Amino acid sequence: MQKVRGILIGRMQPVHNGHMQVINKILEEVDEIIIGIGSAQLSHEQKDPFTAGERIVMISQALAEAEVDPSRYYIIPMQDINFNAIWVSHVRMMTPPFSIVYSGNSLVKQLFSEEGFEVRQPPLYDRMHLSGTEVRRRIVNDENWQELVPDAAAEFISEIRGDERIKNLSVKELSEL
């Protein structure tokens, strides 16, 4: 029997509890999930502070903590190519075959629909609080950000001093003023 495989692409800057809830929900619908680390080429920027490798570790450790069977997921970094007409082909080239695309992004949904893929809108969980933007905002403001991310991700962010990196990136350089 052929496995049903879905794909979810996100920046995951950083992975948070909303991502984990979406991944778990998708795993109720498919045999395997491909987790695409979007904008893999970006790091050390205010909106994209973590490297693709750091995000892979965060997600892997969070999935292990949640006791998700590693045979059920693939984590693949995906660079932006900024060429929408061939982006779906680029994604397909970088990943195992998949039949279902999970995305809330209207452009992603349009591009994959045009190529004949089944596209599903994943549920959003407490989007007001569970977003990478909110996690980063709380880090900058010394608020409780740890409650928004899996414990394993919080530990890893602290281990690599990612919280300090985010604070430093939020300070405007004198030359930018």
N, C-alpha and C positions, 0 to 999 in steps of 0.2 A: 504494500500500500504506500502510495506517495504521500510524503509529509506535506502539510500545509504550512507555508512559511510566510510570515509577514515582515514588513520593514517599518521602522520608526526612525526618523532622522531628526535630530535636535542638537543644538549647540551644547546644552547641558553645562552651563557656566555658572555655578556648579550643578551637579546632579542634586535634586531635592526630592522631598517626599512625594510631590505631585508626579514627578517622573516615575518614581517607583510604583505608585498606584496605577499609572497608565500601563506600565510594562506588565504588571501582574494581571491587569484586566485583559490586555492583548493576549497574554499566555493562556487565558481561559478560552480563547477563540482559535488559536493556532498551535501547531506542534512546536514550532521554533520561531524565534524572533531575531531579526537582524537589527541591531541598535547602531545606527549610523551617527558617528560623531561629526556633526556638521561644522563647517568653517574650521576644519582641522589645521589649516595653515596659520590661524590667528592665535596669538597669545600675548600676554604681558600688555594688554590694553584694558582700559577701564571696563568696557563692555565684554571683553573676552580675556580674562586674566589668566586662564589656565591653558597649558599646552594640551595637545591631543593625547599624549602619553599620560599626563596627569589625570585627564578625564577618564581615560580607559581604566586606570587603577581605581579611581573613585567608584566608577560604576561596577567594576568587577568585585571590589570589596563590599559594596552595598548589596549586590546580588548574592554574594556568599553569605553575608550576614542575614539576609532574608531567606536563606536556604533554597534559592532557586537552583535547580539542577543545571550545571554548566553545559550539559549536552543540549540544552534547549535554547541557547542564545549564542550569537556571534556579535562581537563589538568591533566595528570597522571605522577607522578614521576616513573622512571624506572631505577633500579640499573643495572649495568653491571654484567653479570655472567661469562664472559670469557669462555664460553663453546658453541661454535658456533653451534654444532649439535643440541642443544636443545633451542637455543635462541628464535626462532620463537614461540615455545611452551610457553616459559616464557612470551613473549610479549602478546600472546593470553590470558594467564592466568590472566594478570594484567589489561586487557582492556575490554571494551565492544566489541562485535563482529564487525568486519570491513571486507570490501571486496576489498578495493584498498589501496595500499601502495605507498606513495610518498617518494622518496629518490633519492639523487644523489650519495649515497655511494655504490660503486660496491659490497662490501660484503653484505650489507643489501639487495640490489636488488637480488643478487644471492640466498641468504638464503630464502627469501620470494618467489621467483620464483620457487625454488625447492619444495616448499610446496603448489604450485598451486595458489598463489595469483596473481592478476593483479598488476603489478608494473609500476608506471609512474614516469618519471623524472620531478620534478617541475622546473619551469623556475628559472634562477638565475638573480637577479637584481643588476647591478652595483657591481659585486662581488669584484672588486678591492678595493672599499671603504666600502661596506656593508658586513662586517664580524666581528665576535666577536674579532678576533685577531687585526683588525684595531682599533676597539673601545678601546680595552685595551691598545694598543700601544699609541694611542692619549692621553689616560688618564695619562699614565706614563710620556709622554713628554709635558704635560700641553698644549695640542692642543685642538681644538674644537671637542670634541667627541659627545657633545649633539646633533649636527645636524644629527648624524647617527642613533639615537635611538628615539623611540616615546617620546613625552614630559613626559608622565606619567612614563615611565621607567627612564628617566633622573632624574625626581623629586624623585623617590623612591631610586635610587642609591645614590643621594645626602643625602636623609633622613637617610639612614643606614650607611652613610659615606663609601660607597662601593668604591668610587674613591680613598679615602685614603688607604683602604685595598689593592687595586690593586697596588698602588704606593709602599706600604710597602712590599708586596709580591715580587715586582720586584727587591728589593735590596738584593743582595747576602749577606747571613750571613757570618760573619768573618770566621766561622768554615768551610764554603764551599769553601773559597778562596784557 
